[in-house]
């Protein structure tokens, strides 16, 4: 199968350009032996490379490239398949953009093509090449340091464990996880995550419940969440709870119930955010929107949790204007290496900035993920990199410090 991979990267500062030429000469021989074409562009700081050929050979070469220490911040822009080669000559060719003007290098690459009508008109892969040559996306080429440039120092000043509540007719418990601003070293909010008394997941807690019973259990569990939040001393902090969207529609006076439980446990509506996931189809959007208005009118903030992972997506942004969204783990996983994920997240950031909707990110587990997202403009993070969810309590937060600053 004919496969194409395109990536970009940063050259390491201590790598002389003559070694790049030597690398290309060696790759030219190897690629020719396995029927792979490589087109490498270099602008003095960044590499851009298109590789095409048999699938197994291309994947093997790309894995080798990712391990090459002469460059870093490798971002895969495209992995696709084609019916015919763009370039007829197997091997490797280097184009140093500093030796060409823009139109000359584009034409020089096009002249290598075997299907020039594809290269000139609507070939997606070649559009990436044009974008790189014209440097129209250069401001998004974030140069993040390696993961080991940071250490994460635990801070137990906010930790608290083993909180229980006496009134627990809902027969559930909660794990609490901080949402943090790492550079400010500030806990922005704390999310209450429903668990069974033995610590099992929400799926286990709701297992076997259908119809009204499901939504009644969902709503009733929030009195435990608010009671535990009060017992943890979160009365002066922001608190997030999750709610199924249709709970507001199916259960009469659901908003009044939430307000009553908030007040009963010494909290105020303005410190509470209700998060709705996209994992459920909202079948009565007018009723749901009306309930959202009631929540907001009472002072409660609303958010879309796991944004980008379920039903609704961008449409929900237009229908009830949430105060904030949380980008889903599946979108941010290894974002520092994925061009498509980066493009989608940057579009979400731009959209939410225009609508004045704040953004946080869920499930951050790698320092490189956090660094790329921070570079893109996100400041609020939730995930095991900083603090894990703690059953019946709040775990300590690990704050990042640059090794050079220690």
C-alpha positions as CSV (number, residue, x, y, z in Angstrom):
1,X,0.0,0.0,0.0
2,X,1.4,3.4,-1.0
3,X,1.7,5.5,2.1
4,X,2.7,9.1,2.7
5,X,3.9,10.6,6.0
6,X,4.6,14.3,6.5
7,X,6.2,15.8,9.6
8,X,7.9,18.9,10.8
9,X,10.5,19.4,13.6
10,X,13.1,21.7,15.1
11,X,16.8,21.2,14.5
12,X,18.8,20.9,17.7
13,X,21.0,24.0,18.3
14,X,24.3,22.1,18.4
15,X,23.8,20.3,15.1
16,X,25.9,21.7,12.2
17,X,24.3,21.9,8.8
18,X,27.0,19.7,7.2
19,X,25.8,16.8,9.3
20,X,22.3,17.3,7.9
21,X,23.8,17.0,4.4
22,X,25.6,13.8,5.4
23,X,22.3,12.4,6.8
24,X,20.6,13.1,3.6
25,X,23.3,11.4,1.5
26,X,23.0,8.3,3.7
27,X,19.2,8.3,3.5
28,X,19.3,8.7,-0.2
29,X,21.1,5.3,-0.5
30,X,18.9,3.6,2.0
31,X,15.6,5.0,0.6
32,X,16.6,3.9,-2.9
33,X,17.1,0.4,-1.7
34,X,13.6,0.1,-0.2
35,X,11.7,2.2,-2.9
36,X,11.0,5.2,-0.6
37,X,11.1,8.8,-1.7
38,X,12.0,11.6,0.8
39,X,11.7,15.3,0.2
40,X,13.3,17.3,3.0
41,X,12.9,21.1,3.3
42,X,15.0,23.1,5.8
43,X,14.7,26.8,6.6
44,X,17.5,27.1,9.1
45,X,15.4,26.2,12.2
46,X,12.7,23.7,11.1
47,X,12.7,20.5,9.1
48,X,9.7,19.6,6.9
49,X,9.8,16.1,5.3
50,X,7.5,14.2,3.0
51,X,8.1,10.4,2.8
52,X,6.2,8.1,0.4
53,X,6.5,4.5,-0.6
54,X,5.5,1.0,0.6
55,X,3.6,1.2,3.9
56,X,6.0,-1.0,6.0
57,X,9.1,0.8,4.7
58,X,7.7,4.3,5.3
59,X,6.6,3.4,8.9
60,X,10.0,1.9,9.6
61,X,11.8,4.9,8.4
62,X,9.5,7.3,10.3
63,X,10.1,5.4,13.5
64,X,13.8,5.7,13.0
65,X,13.4,9.4,12.3
66,X,11.5,9.9,15.6
67,X,14.5,8.5,17.5
68,X,17.1,10.8,15.7
69,X,18.5,13.1,18.3
70,X,19.5,15.8,15.8
71,X,16.0,17.2,15.9
72,X,13.1,17.5,18.4
73,X,9.5,18.6,18.7
74,X,8.5,16.2,15.9
75,X,4.9,16.7,14.8
76,X,3.2,14.3,12.5
77,X,1.1,16.4,10.0
78,X,-0.2,13.7,7.7
79,X,-0.4,9.9,7.4
80,X,-2.3,9.1,4.3
81,X,-2.6,6.7,1.3
82,X,-2.6,7.4,-2.4
83,X,-3.2,5.6,-5.7
84,X,0.0,6.8,-7.3
85,X,3.3,8.3,-6.4
86,X,3.8,12.0,-6.3
87,X,7.5,11.6,-6.9
88,X,9.1,9.2,-9.3
89,X,12.6,8.9,-8.0
90,X,13.2,6.8,-4.9
91,X,15.8,8.3,-2.6
92,X,16.2,11.5,-0.6
93,X,16.5,15.1,-1.7
94,X,17.2,18.2,0.4
95,X,16.0,21.7,-0.3
96,X,17.6,24.4,1.7
97,X,15.1,27.2,1.6
98,X,17.7,29.8,2.4
99,X,19.1,29.2,-1.1
100,X,15.8,29.8,-3.0
101,X,13.1,32.4,-3.1
102,X,9.6,31.1,-2.4
103,X,8.4,30.5,-6.0
104,X,11.7,28.9,-7.0
105,X,11.6,26.2,-4.3
106,X,8.0,25.4,-4.9
107,X,8.7,24.9,-8.6
108,X,11.8,22.9,-7.9
109,X,9.8,20.5,-5.9
110,X,7.0,20.4,-8.4
111,X,9.5,19.5,-11.1
112,X,10.2,16.3,-9.2
113,X,6.6,15.2,-9.5
114,X,5.5,12.3,-11.7
115,X,1.8,13.5,-11.7
116,X,2.2,17.2,-12.0
117,X,-1.5,18.0,-12.4
118,X,-2.0,16.5,-8.9
119,X,0.9,18.5,-7.4
120,X,-0.3,21.8,-9.0
121,X,-3.9,21.6,-8.1
122,X,-5.7,19.7,-5.3
123,X,-3.1,17.5,-3.8
124,X,-3.5,17.7,0.0
125,X,0.1,16.6,0.8
126,X,1.6,19.3,-1.4
127,X,-0.6,21.9,0.3
128,X,1.3,21.2,3.5
129,X,4.5,21.8,1.6
130,X,3.3,25.1,0.3
131,X,2.2,26.2,3.8
132,X,5.7,25.4,5.2
133,X,7.5,27.2,2.4
134,X,5.3,30.3,2.8
135,X,5.6,30.1,6.6
136,X,1.9,30.8,7.1
137,X,1.7,28.6,10.3
138,X,5.1,29.3,11.7
139,X,3.7,31.0,14.8
140,X,2.3,27.7,15.8
141,X,5.5,25.8,15.8
142,X,5.9,25.7,19.5
143,X,9.4,24.7,20.7
144,X,8.7,22.9,24.0
145,X,11.6,21.6,26.2
146,X,11.9,17.9,26.8
147,X,9.9,16.3,29.6
148,X,12.9,15.9,31.9
149,X,13.5,19.6,31.9
150,X,10.8,19.8,34.7
151,X,10.4,18.3,38.1
152,X,7.1,18.1,39.8
153,X,7.2,18.9,43.5
154,X,4.4,17.6,45.8
155,X,2.6,20.1,48.0
156,X,0.4,18.6,50.7
157,X,-0.9,21.8,52.1
158,X,-4.3,21.3,50.5
159,X,-4.6,17.6,50.8
160,X,-7.4,16.0,53.0
161,X,-8.5,12.4,53.2
162,X,-11.1,10.0,54.7
163,X,-14.1,12.3,54.7
164,X,-17.5,10.6,55.1
165,X,-21.0,11.8,55.4
166,X,-23.7,10.4,57.7
167,X,-26.7,10.9,55.4
168,X,-25.9,8.8,52.4
169,X,-29.1,7.4,51.1
170,X,-27.7,7.7,47.6
171,X,-25.2,4.9,48.5
172,X,-22.4,6.6,46.6
173,X,-19.1,8.2,47.3
174,X,-16.9,10.8,45.5
175,X,-13.3,11.2,44.6
176,X,-12.1,14.8,44.4
177,X,-9.6,16.0,41.8
178,X,-8.1,19.5,41.6
179,X,-8.2,21.7,38.5
180,X,-5.0,23.7,38.6
181,X,-3.1,26.6,37.0
182,X,0.4,25.2,37.1
183,X,2.4,28.4,36.5
184,X,0.4,30.3,39.1
185,X,0.6,27.3,41.4
186,X,-3.1,27.8,42.1
187,X,-6.0,25.4,42.5
188,X,-8.7,26.9,40.3
189,X,-11.5,24.4,41.2
190,X,-12.1,20.9,42.5
191,X,-14.2,18.4,40.7
192,X,-16.3,15.8,42.6
193,X,-16.3,12.5,40.6
194,X,-18.9,9.9,41.5
195,X,-17.8,6.5,42.7
196,X,-19.4,3.4,44.3
197,X,-18.7,3.0,48.0
198,X,-16.0,0.6,47.1
199,X,-14.4,3.1,44.7
200,X,-15.7,1.7,41.4
201,X,-16.4,3.9,38.3
202,X,-19.5,5.9,37.5
203,X,-20.4,3.2,34.9
204,X,-20.6,0.6,37.7
205,X,-22.6,3.0,40.0
206,X,-25.2,3.5,37.3
207,X,-25.1,0.0,36.0
208,X,-28.6,-1.6,35.7
209,X,-30.4,1.7,36.2
210,X,-32.8,2.8,33.4
211,X,-35.4,5.4,32.8
212,X,-36.4,7.7,35.6
213,X,-34.4,5.6,38.1
214,X,-31.1,6.5,36.4
215,X,-31.9,10.3,36.5
216,X,-33.2,10.2,40.1
217,X,-29.9,8.5,41.2
218,X,-27.9,11.0,39.3
219,X,-29.6,14.0,40.9
220,X,-29.8,12.4,44.4
221,X,-26.0,11.7,44.4
222,X,-25.3,15.5,44.3
223,X,-26.4,15.9,47.9
224,X,-23.5,13.6,48.9
225,X,-21.1,15.6,46.7
226,X,-22.1,18.9,48.3
227,X,-22.0,17.3,51.8
228,X,-18.5,15.9,51.2
229,X,-17.3,19.2,49.7
230,X,-18.5,21.0,52.8
231,X,-16.8,18.5,55.1
232,X,-13.5,19.0,53.1
233,X,-13.6,22.7,53.8
234,X,-14.2,23.7,50.2
235,X,-16.8,26.4,51.2
236,X,-14.5,29.1,49.9
237,X,-13.5,27.4,46.7
238,X,-15.0,26.6,43.3
239,X,-16.6,23.1,43.0
240,X,-17.6,21.1,40.0
241,X,-20.2,18.3,39.8
242,X,-21.3,16.2,36.8
243,X,-24.9,15.8,35.8
244,X,-26.5,13.9,32.9
245,X,-28.1,16.5,30.6
246,X,-31.5,14.7,30.6
247,X,-31.6,14.7,34.4
248,X,-32.6,18.4,34.1
249,X,-35.3,17.4,31.6
250,X,-36.8,14.2,33.2
251,X,-36.8,15.1,36.9
252,X,-39.2,17.9,37.8
253,X,-37.7,20.7,39.9
254,X,-34.2,19.4,39.5
255,X,-32.8,22.9,39.6
256,X,-34.6,23.6,42.9
257,X,-33.2,20.4,44.4
258,X,-29.7,21.4,43.5
259,X,-30.1,24.9,45.0
260,X,-31.6,23.5,48.2
261,X,-28.7,21.1,48.7
262,X,-26.2,23.8,47.9
263,X,-27.7,26.0,50.6
264,X,-28.2,23.2,53.1
265,X,-24.4,22.4,53.1
266,X,-23.3,26.0,53.5
267,X,-22.3,26.6,49.9
268,X,-23.4,29.3,47.5
269,X,-24.5,28.9,43.9
270,X,-21.8,31.2,42.6
271,X,-19.1,28.7,43.6
272,X,-20.7,25.7,41.9
273,X,-20.2,24.6,38.3
274,X,-22.5,21.9,36.8
275,X,-20.7,20.0,34.1
276,X,-22.7,18.2,31.3
277,X,-21.1,15.5,29.2
278,X,-21.7,15.0,25.5
279,X,-22.2,11.3,26.0
280,X,-26.0,11.5,26.0
281,X,-28.3,12.7,23.3
282,X,-30.5,15.7,24.5
283,X,-33.9,14.8,23.1
284,X,-35.8,17.8,24.4
285,X,-33.4,20.7,23.8
286,X,-36.0,23.4,24.6
287,X,-36.6,22.0,28.0
288,X,-32.9,21.5,28.6
289,X,-32.1,25.1,27.5
290,X,-34.8,26.4,29.9
291,X,-33.3,24.5,32.8
292,X,-29.9,25.9,31.9
293,X,-31.3,29.4,32.1
294,X,-32.6,28.6,35.6
295,X,-29.2,27.4,36.7
296,X,-27.5,30.5,35.4
297,X,-30.2,32.8,36.8
298,X,-29.5,31.3,40.2
299,X,-25.8,31.9,39.9
300,X,-24.6,28.4,39.0
301,X,-22.1,28.2,36.2
302,X,-22.4,25.5,33.5
303,X,-19.8,23.6,31.5
304,X,-19.5,21.0,28.8
305,X,-17.3,18.2,30.1
306,X,-15.2,15.9,27.8
307,X,-15.8,18.4,24.9
308,X,-15.2,16.8,21.5
309,X,-16.0,13.2,22.6
310,X,-19.7,12.8,22.1
311,X,-22.9,14.2,20.8
312,X,-23.5,17.9,20.2
313,X,-20.0,19.3,20.2
314,X,-19.9,22.8,18.6
315,X,-23.7,22.9,18.3
316,X,-24.0,22.9,22.1
317,X,-21.8,26.0,22.2
318,X,-24.5,27.9,20.2
319,X,-27.5,26.4,22.0
320,X,-26.8,27.2,25.6
321,X,-23.6,29.2,25.8
322,X,-21.6,27.4,28.5
323,X,-19.3,29.4,30.8
324,X,-16.5,26.9,30.2
325,X,-15.6,23.7,28.5
326,X,-13.3,20.8,29.3
327,X,-11.4,19.3,26.3
328,X,-11.5,15.6,26.3
329,X,-8.5,13.3,27.0
330,X,-8.8,11.6,23.6
331,X,-8.2,15.0,21.9
332,X,-5.1,16.0,23.9
333,X,-3.4,12.6,24.2
334,X,0.1,13.1,22.7
335,X,-1.0,16.4,21.2
336,X,2.7,17.5,21.2
337,X,3.3,14.9,18.4
338,X,0.0,15.2,16.4
339,X,-0.6,18.0,13.8
340,X,-4.3,17.1,13.4
341,X,-4.9,17.3,17.2
342,X,-3.0,20.6,17.4
343,X,-5.1,22.1,14.6
344,X,-8.4,21.0,16.2
345,X,-7.4,22.3,19.7
346,X,-6.2,25.6,18.2
347,X,-9.6,26.0,16.5
348,X,-11.4,25.3,19.7
349,X,-9.3,27.8,21.6
350,X,-10.0,30.5,18.9
351,X,-13.7,29.8,18.9
352,X,-13.9,29.9,22.7
353,X,-11.8,33.0,22.9
354,X,-14.3,34.8,20.6
355,X,-17.2,33.6,22.7
356,X,-15.4,34.4,26.1
357,X,-15.7,30.7,27.1
358,X,-12.9,29.5,29.4
359,X,-11.1,26.3,28.6
360,X,-9.6,23.6,30.8
361,X,-8.1,20.2,29.8
362,X,-8.9,16.8,31.3
363,X,-6.6,13.8,31.6
364,X,-3.2,15.4,31.3
365,X,-0.6,12.7,32.0
366,X,2.5,13.8,30.2
367,X,4.7,16.9,30.7
368,X,4.9,17.4,27.0
369,X,1.1,17.5,26.6
370,X,0.9,20.1,29.3
371,X,3.8,22.2,27.8
372,X,2.3,22.2,24.3
373,X,-1.2,23.1,25.6
374,X,0.2,25.9,27.8
375,X,2.1,27.2,24.8
376,X,-1.2,27.2,22.8
377,X,-2.8,29.4,25.5
378,X,-4.5,27.0,27.9
379,X,-3.8,27.7,31.6
380,X,-6.2,25.3,33.5
381,X,-5.4,21.6,33.7
382,X,-6.8,18.4,35.4
383,X,-4.9,15.1,35.4
384,X,-2.6,12.7,37.1
385,X,0.4,14.8,36.0
386,X,-0.5,17.3,38.7
387,X,-2.9,15.4,41.1
388,X,-4.9,12.2,40.9
389,X,-8.5,11.8,41.9
390,X,-8.6,10.9,45.6
391,X,-11.4,8.8,47.1
392,X,-13.2,10.6,50.0
393,X,-10.6,13.4,49.9
394,X,-8.2,15.6,48.0
395,X,-4.7,14.5,47.1
396,X,-1.6,16.7,47.1
397,X,-0.8,18.7,44.0
398,X,2.6,18.4,42.3
399,X,3.7,21.8,41.0
400,X,6.1,22.0,38.1
401,X,9.5,23.6,38.5
402,X,12.2,24.0,35.8
403,X,15.3,22.2,36.7
404,X,17.4,25.2,35.7
405,X,15.5,27.3,38.3
406,X,16.2,25.0,41.2
